């Protein structure tokens, strides 16, 4: 499965458009991470706990997008984008979406 933010894949032509696919996850802050982030806010710097949380969330959203694309027979997902939104106090959604396609070598 080819996953890309490009609109095309070099060396391939799109032979079929299968539609939009997506994947999402909603995560909440862990108390320990939240506590440490509060301390870090006092002195400044990267909030590594939150960076890890967002990286894990993006990976999970991409994996779900990939599973949806595989289920409809896609070879690739093009033009992948991410969006985030606040769901509730302390919880956020990471949403990945793109276009599932079939490819042939050029």
C-alpha positions as CSV (number, residue, x, y, z in Angstrom):
1,X,0.0,0.0,0.0
2,X,1.4,3.3,-1.1
3,X,0.5,6.2,1.3
4,X,1.4,9.7,0.1
5,X,0.6,13.4,0.4
6,X,1.3,13.8,-3.3
7,X,-1.5,13.9,-5.9
8,X,0.2,11.3,-8.0
9,X,2.8,8.6,-7.6
10,X,5.9,8.9,-9.8
11,X,6.1,6.0,-12.2
12,X,2.4,5.1,-11.9
13,X,-0.8,6.2,-13.5
14,X,-4.1,6.2,-11.6
15,X,-6.4,3.6,-13.2
16,X,-9.4,3.9,-10.9
17,X,-10.7,6.3,-8.3
18,X,-12.2,4.4,-5.4
19,X,-13.3,7.3,-3.2
20,X,-12.3,9.0,0.0
21,X,-11.0,7.0,2.9
22,X,-10.4,8.1,6.4
23,X,-9.2,7.1,9.8
24,X,-9.5,8.7,13.2
25,X,-8.7,8.3,16.8
26,X,-9.8,10.3,19.9
27,X,-7.3,10.4,22.7
28,X,-7.3,12.0,26.1
29,X,-4.4,13.3,28.2
30,X,-2.8,11.0,30.7
31,X,-2.7,12.5,34.2
32,X,1.1,11.9,34.4
33,X,1.7,13.6,31.1
34,X,-0.7,16.4,32.0
35,X,1.1,17.0,35.3
36,X,4.5,17.0,33.7
37,X,3.3,19.4,30.9
38,X,2.0,21.8,33.6
39,X,5.5,21.8,35.2
40,X,7.1,22.3,31.8
41,X,4.9,25.3,31.1
42,X,6.6,27.1,34.0
43,X,10.1,26.7,32.6
44,X,9.3,26.4,28.9
45,X,10.3,23.9,26.3
46,X,8.9,21.0,24.3
47,X,6.0,19.1,25.9
48,X,7.4,15.7,25.0
49,X,4.5,13.7,26.5
50,X,2.1,15.6,24.2
51,X,4.4,15.2,21.2
52,X,4.4,11.4,21.8
53,X,0.7,11.4,22.2
54,X,0.1,13.2,18.9
55,X,2.6,10.9,17.1
56,X,0.8,7.8,18.4
57,X,-2.5,9.3,17.4
58,X,-1.4,10.1,13.9
59,X,0.0,6.6,13.4
60,X,-3.3,5.1,14.6
61,X,-5.3,7.3,12.3
62,X,-3.1,6.3,9.4
63,X,-3.4,2.6,10.2
64,X,-7.2,2.9,10.2
65,X,-7.1,4.8,6.9
66,X,-4.9,2.1,5.4
67,X,-7.2,-0.7,6.6
68,X,-10.2,1.1,5.1
69,X,-8.3,1.5,1.8
70,X,-7.3,-2.2,1.8
71,X,-10.9,-3.2,2.4
72,X,-12.0,-1.6,-0.9
73,X,-9.1,-2.9,-2.9
74,X,-6.9,0.2,-3.2
75,X,-3.3,0.1,-4.2
76,X,-2.6,3.6,-2.8
77,X,-4.0,6.5,-0.9
78,X,-3.1,9.9,-2.4
79,X,-3.2,13.4,-1.1
80,X,-3.3,12.4,2.6
81,X,-4.1,15.2,5.0
82,X,-4.6,15.5,8.8
83,X,-7.0,17.5,10.9
84,X,-7.3,17.8,14.6
85,X,-10.2,18.9,16.7
86,X,-11.0,19.3,20.4
87,X,-13.7,16.9,21.4
88,X,-14.0,17.6,25.1
89,X,-11.8,19.1,27.9
90,X,-8.6,17.1,27.7
91,X,-9.6,15.0,24.6
92,X,-8.8,15.6,21.0
93,X,-9.4,13.8,17.7
94,X,-6.8,13.2,15.0
95,X,-8.4,12.6,11.6
96,X,-6.5,11.4,8.5
97,X,-8.1,11.4,5.1
98,X,-7.2,10.8,1.5
99,X,-8.2,9.4,-1.9
100,X,-8.1,5.7,-2.4
101,X,-7.0,4.6,-5.9
102,X,-5.9,1.7,-8.1
103,X,-2.5,2.2,-9.8
104,X,-0.8,0.8,-12.9
105,X,2.9,1.2,-13.8
106,X,3.4,4.0,-16.3
